[in-house]
Amino acid sequence: MFAELNAISEAEKYSYAAKLARESGITVSDEEVQNEFQRHLNLGGIERSEESFIKIVSDNFGLSKSEYERMLYLSLLKSKVEIDIDSTANQIANQVEKLLSENGNDYKAVAEQLGDKISYQETGGLVDSKNIDGGRASEAMKLEPGESSGKFISMSGDGYYFVKLINKTDSQVNFVSIRVP
């Protein structure tokens, strides 16, 4: 019974997000859905064929490829709406951007200044660039040591991220990050 109630609740959330998206002009492109699908194919650094991935999705969740893509579309849309309407997160993210630009991208100083409004994390060493971490490792991989990413939306929909690359190899990265929930 609880599973059915949870499913109804999730369906209501997606329906409400779709309504707010229409009202605000928020969209998700086919390209964004396909990029997310490709990201799912390679989660955890494991490269899967589309055929094997869809078989896993079908066997475990009973979904076809088009149903899975619809689920990705709704998830991306809901994340965009959540980010758009969360004025507190937007204000804090703008404050993080301002503070980072004023202090030479000193993430630890910003974390100390903003306290529990944000979360600060250090990898503490090299991690796989395909790490499942909301997109931080893959974003850090695009940078040169000492560079900062600027604000980006988490792939997991849990807020804004900022990353600063410490160092990297061909397949691993070491970085610090700030998350604005």
Beta strands, then each sheet from edge to edge (+ up, - down):
strand 1: 119-122
strand 2: 127-128
strand 3: 152-153
strand 4: 160-168
strand 5: 172-180
sheet 1: 1+ 5- 2+
sheet 2: 1+ 5- 4+ 3-
end
